[in-house]
Amino acid sequence: MNRTLVVLTLAACMAQTGAPIVVLLGGIIGAELAPSPGLATLPVALMILGTAASTIPASFIMRRFGRRKGFLFAASYAVVAGLLAAFAVQTAAFWLLCTATFLIGSHNAFVQQYRFAVAESVPAARLGRSLSVLMLAGVVAAYLGPKTATLLQDLVPSAVYAGSFLGLSVLMAGAGMVLSFYVPDSCDAEVDDRGGRSLWQIAQQLDFKIAIVASVAAWSIMSLLMTATPVAMHHLDQFSMIDTAWVIQSHIMAMFLPSLVSGLLLDRVGPLRMITAGAGILIVCLGVAFAGRHLMHYWWALVLLGIGWNFMYLGGTALLTRTYEANERFKVQACNDFIVFAMQAVAALSSGFFLFSFGWSWLVYLSAGVLIVPLALVGYKQLALKGLKA
């Protein structure tokens, strides 16, 4: 197996635990510390905003210093971010907690580059399967993150959940140790990125538009519902922390476990059909979420949300790699990730506001509206392909 794939998959098992820990605890701690209920999900939203704000700097650092140094740099300050979050919880400092989650999100911008490093190190025929292997690391992170958070939540007697973030720091340090073994493969060598088409020219391609819109829809819908779920379950509907953690853990498992088969499906049916299948699953998810707010409604909705996200995001990523040449990769990847995570941040910021102001149903309505756009573009593409064949 490709060395790059092995090292980055092992590192991702720990590096990706930041998001599930913040998603699980951010809204709950926020509800206790925030100056107003509408700001309860702000720590989660700022984690996502941190990712969006760091996509372009991350790409610049990768281009200037190489992927290895970029990955190690990010892992180092993620350790500090975890310690900062633990201190914020211990001192009940809401805005310091928000700063820490922003930094955790910033680290995630570098983790998102793992998939491009893998894509550049394998032949096109193995792209789907290789991306699937990498995404399976999310299954480990989905278990390891919430498990660490719940096991260590009482580690610091004077501050519940401070120990959870201390555990996060240890995991980030472990990811950094694994990344020290990362050596870019020969086909991942730095390419002169001067010249090439402008972003405007690249963006005129329909495939580019579909790839970005599919990823935006997948991440935005996931963010709207996932960010609000812990607060809706634990704070509003009075479900236990164990039930809430189970639903979030199941959701994150569902985001990545389908990668056992979705990579093979991608290689077989292609990106457009993967995106369409993911959208179909998300439609069912929204139906379940609208139907009720019992425990199993939450569980099924969040599991279907994870599966639909996996299909749409994998399809969008694969389609994006078809739209640029080697010397255009960094600017296209940065543009894609900035748009995707900026929109995800908007969704996360909106999530708490709509939940407390209008209720759970409005999150479903918003998600349905977002889903229309990629379906329309894919439909247009399919009609265009049929027209060419005719």
N, C-alpha and C positions, 0 to 999 in steps of 0.2 A: 504494500500500500504506500502511496505517496507520503513522504516524510512531512511535508508541509501540512497535509490533511491530518495526519496523526497528532502532531504537536498542537495545532490550532484547535482540534476537537477536544483534546485533553484540557487545554487552557480554557476553552469556552465553558467546560463543565463547571468551573469555578467563577470565571469572569462574568458569566451571565446570571449569577445569583443575586446581583445587586437589584435588578428590576423586580423580581418576585418578592424580595424582602421589603422593598419600598412600597410596592403595590399593596402588600398585605398589611403593613404597619402604618404607612404614611397617612392614610385617611383616618385611621383610628386614633393615632397620636395627634393628628391635626385637629380632630374634633374636640380633643381635650385641651389643646394648647392655643388654638387659633382665636383671635379676638372676635371673630364672628363665625357662625356656622357655615356660611357660604364659602369661607376660606379653608374648610376642612380638607379638601382635596388638593390644596395648593402645593404641599410637599411633593405629591405625585406629579402634578402638572409641571412643576419646576424641574423635576428629574427629566421629563420628556423635553422640556424647553432647553435644558442643558445639552441634551443629545442634538437637538436641532441647531443650537448656536455653535456647537463644536464640530459639525460635519465638515465645514470648509476649512477651519484650522487643522483638523485631523488630516484632511487630504493634503494640505500644504506641508505639514510635518512629514507625512509619508513620502511626498515627492522630494522634499529637501534633504531629509536624513535617512530615508529608507523605512520600510515597514517594521523591521525588527526593533529599531530604536524607538519608533513611534509606539509600538505595542508595549514595550517595557516602560516607557515614560508614563503611559496612561495607567498601567497597573500600579506604579509607584504612588501616584497621587490618589488613586482609588483607596489605597490603604489609609491614607491621611483622611480622606472623606469619611470613611467608616468610623474612625476615631472621633472626628468632629461631630458626627451624628450622635454617637454615644454620649459625648459631653453635652450636646444640646438637649438630649432627653433628660439627662441627670439634672441639668440646671433649669429645665422647663423653658428653654429659649426657643420659641417658635421660629423666629426669623433665622436663627443660627441653624436650626434643623433644615429650613428651606435652602440655605446656602449649601449645606452638606448634600442634600438630595440633588441639587443642581450639579454639583461636582460628580456625584455618582452617575448622573445622566450624561455628563460630559465624557466620562470614561466609556460609556456605552457607544458613543460615536466612533471610538477606535475599535471596539469589539465588532461593530457592524462591518468594519473593513475586513474582518476575517474572511467573509464570504467572497470578497473580490480577490483576496490573496489566494484562496483555494481555486477560484475560477481561472486565474492566470497560471496556475501550476498544473492543470490537467488538460487532456485533449477534449475537444468539444463533445465527442461521443460519450464521454464519461461525466459531463458536467452535472446532469441531473442527479445521478447517483452520488457524486462527490458532495454536492451541496446538501443532499439528504443526510449523509453521514455527519456532516458538520452540524446540521440542524438538530440531529439526535442528541447533541450535547445539551440542548435545551431541556430534554427529558430529565437528565441528571440534575440540571440546575433547578428545574421545577420542584424536584423532591428535596434537594440539598438546601436550597434557599429557605423555604418556609419551615423545614425541619430544624435548621439551625436557629431560625428566629424564635420558634416556640420552645425549643430545648433550653436556650440560653436567655429567655426573656426575664428570668428572675435571678440571673447571675449577679447583678448588682442590686442588693437588697433595697437600697434607697430609691431606686429608679427602675420601674418595670420597663422592659424593652431596651434599656441601654446595653445589656449583654448581647442582645440580638445584633446590634451594630458592631460590637467588638468582634463577634463571630464573623461578620462580613469582612472586617479588616483582615482577619486570618485567611479567609478564602481568597481575597484579592492578592495577598502575599503569595499564596500557593500558585495562583495563576501566573504571577510574575516569575516564579521559579521555573515553571514549565516553559514559559516563553523564552527563557534564556537558552533553550535548546533549539529555538527556531532559526533555521538558515534558509533563506529564499532559494528555491530550486532554480536551475539554469533557465527554465522557461518563464521564471518569475523575475528575471533580472530587470534592472531599471532600464526603461526605454526613454529615449529622448522625446520629451513631450512638447517640444516646440513645433509650431506649424499645425497642420490639421485644420479641420473645419471649425468654424465658430460654433458656440453653443446654440445660437439662433438657427444656424443651418441644420445642425443635428436635430434640434427640437421640431423641425418641420416634418420629420418622419412620423407617420401614423403609429408605427410600432413604438417609438419613443413615448408618444403621448399615452398610448394604452398602458405601457409598462409603468409609467409614473402614476397615472390615475388609478390603476389597479392596486399598486402598493399604498397609495394615499388612502384609498377606500378601506383596504384591509386594516391598516394601522389606525385610522380614525375611528372606525366602527368599534374595533377592539378596545381602543382607548376610552371611548364614551361609556361603554358598558362595563369594562373591567375596572376602571378607576372608581366608578360609582358603586360597584357591587359590595365591597367590604363595608362601606358606610351604610348603604341601604340595608344590608343584612344585619350587621352587628349594632349599628347606632339607631336605625329607624325601626327595623323589624325584630330586634332583640334576639337574633340567633346567637348561639354561643361562639366563642372564638374558635373552638374546635371545628364547628360546622363551617364557619366562614373560611378558615384556613383550608379545609377539605375542598370547598368549591373552588377557591383560587388555585390550589395545588392541582386539582383535576383540570382546570382550564389551561394552566401552563403546560401540563402533560399533553393535553389535546392539541396544543399549538405545535408540539415538536414530535410526538410519537407517530403521527401519520407519515413522517419522513421515512419510516421503514418501507413504505410502498409509494409515496408520492413522487420520489425521484425516478423510480422505474416508470410510473405513469407519465411523468413529464417527458422522459425520453421516448415514450411510445406515442403519446397523443399530441404533444407539443404545448407551448405556453398558452395559446389562446383558449384551448379547451380546458386547461387547468384553471385558468382565470374564471371561465364560465362555470365550471363545476364548483369552485369556491364560492362564487356569488350565489349559486343555488343553495348551497349549504347555509350561507348566511341568511337567506330569506327564511329558511326553516327556523333558524336560531331566533330571528326577530319575532316569528309567530309564537314560539314558546315563551319568550320573554314578555310578550304582550298578554299572554294567557293567564298569568298569575304570579304571585310572589311567595309561593310555598318553597320549601327547601329544594325539592326536586325540579321545580321550575327554574330556580337559579342554577342548579347543577347542570341540567340538560342544556339550558341556554348558553352557559359559559363553555361547556364542552363543545357544542356545535360551533360556537364562536371561534374556539381555538382551531378546529379542523378547517373551517372556512378560511380563516386567516392563513393557515399553512399553505393551502392550495393557491390562494390568490397571490400571496407574497412570493412563493417559489416560482410561480408562473411569471410574475412581473420581473423578478430578478433575472430569470433566464432570458426573457424577451429583451431586457435592457442590454445584455451583453452582445446582442446582435446589432446594436445601433451605433457602435463606435469602433474606431481602429485603436491599435495599441497606444499610439501617441496622443490619443484623445481621452484615455481612460480616466485619469485623475479628475479632470474638470467635469466629465459626465457623471462619474460616481459621486462627486461632491454635490453637484447640482441635484441629482436624484435624492440623495439622503437629506439634503437641506430641505427640499420641498416636502418630502414625506414626513420628516420628524417635526418640521414647523407646523404642518397641518395636524399632526398627532398632538402637539402641544396645545394648539387651539382647542382640539376636541377635549383634552384632559381638563383644561381651564374651564371649558363650558360645562363639563360634566357635573361638577358640584353645584354650579349655579342653577342648572336646569333641574337637577334632582331636588334641591331644597325649595326652588321657586315654583316649579310646575309639576314635579312628580316623575316617577320612573317611566311612565308611558311616553313622555316627551322625548326621552332618550331613544326610545324605539322609533318614534316618528323621524327624528333627525337621522338616525342610522339608515332608515329606508330611503330617505332622500339622497344621501351620499351614494348609496349602492346603485342608483339609477344611472349615474354617469359612466362608470366602466362598462356596464351592460350595454349602454347605447353605443359606445365606441367600438366594442367588440362586435356588436351587431352590424355596425357600419362596415367594419373591416371584412366580415364574412360576406356581406352583400357585394363588396368590391371584388373579393376573390371570385365569387360566383360569376360576376360580370366579366371578369377576365377570361374565365374558362369558357363562357358562352361565346 
